[in-house]
Amino acid sequence: MNRRLLLLLAIPLVAAVAVAAGTLAGRDRAAPPASSDPVRGAPDTVVVPAESSVHASTLAELVGASDRVVIGRVLGTGRGRLVAGSSGGGIVTRLVRLQVEEVLAGDETGDELIVEEPGWLTDGTAVSVNGIPGSEVGDLGIWFLVRSTDPEAPYDAVINDQGRYLVDPHDETRFRDVPVADSLIDELERQDPIILRHQVQEAAGAFRSSRGGR
């Protein structure tokens, strides 16, 4: 059975993450059960290779491409909407309720916001984009986000694979490893979270200055 599914990450509308998604051969298309997230790393999770329309070579580029960068903690997750794929399949999104502890760059927001991310195939199988697990309650990290312009899905989304750095719950001086081969991810995840926080703020300041302080 072919277990590969291509997702084109549409920026800034991550709600369209499954526009080019197809179904896996031999799987039925029943709606997923209205249940909580599958356990991270469960055997029924499909690893989905993905391509993004945005790729940054430096932290400054990543900050400049993001609508906002926040320090946030996941308060809850739930089932979102069904987004159809190009061949009749699609995915169901996960809605992540994020407590905003600090806005480091870009647009201000309230104490909470909703981030939309890929969640499940239409048969309820969890998806892990490029091997990166979905968000879980308690996750704390730095999030590089873009806003949706769709009034029917007014959510934020992580900009791409480079856009989420979660603090190791066993060691607050480091980030968790991300299973993606990318030089910028490797560079940033080796930073102390406090140092990366300051680097983001500095990059945001330089970006504002380059635009005449706007």
C-alpha positions, 0 to 999 in steps of 0.5 A: 500500500502506498502510504505517501501523501503530498501536502502543499502548504499554502501560505498564508492560508494553512487552512488550504494545507490539503488542497493537493492531498489525495487519499491513500489507496484502499482506505475508506473516506469515512469521517474521523471519530469525534475524539481527542487527538491520537497519542503522539507517535501512535502506530496508526500515524501516517508520516506525510512528506510536504513541500512549503511555498515559503523557505527561509535561509536566515532567522531574519528572513523567517521573522520577516515572512511571519505575521507574528512570532509568539511564545505560546503554550498549548492549552487544548486541541480539537477537531477542525474542518475537512479540507478537500484534496485535489483527488477527492480526499483531504484532511481534517485539521486540528485546532490548537488553542494557544496561550500567548505568553509574549509577542516577540515580533509582528502583529499584537494579539490577545491572550489566546489565539487559535492555530490550525494545523494538519490533523487526520486523514478522512478515515481518522488516521493521524498525520505527521507532516514530514515526521513532525508530530502535531501539537499537544496540550502543554507544549511550550515554544516559539511559534512563527505564525501567519494569519489566514485571510479566509473569514470562514477560518480566521486562524493562525498557522505555523509558517512552515517546517521552520516555524515551531520550536518546542522547549524540551519539557525535561530541560528548559535550556534546550529545544526538542529535536525536529526530524527535518534536514534543514540548516536553519532549523538545525541552527535555531534548535541548538540555541538556548530558548532565551537566546533565541527569544532575544535574537527574534526581537533583534531581527524584528527590530532590524526588520522594522527599521528597514521598513522605516519604523513601520 
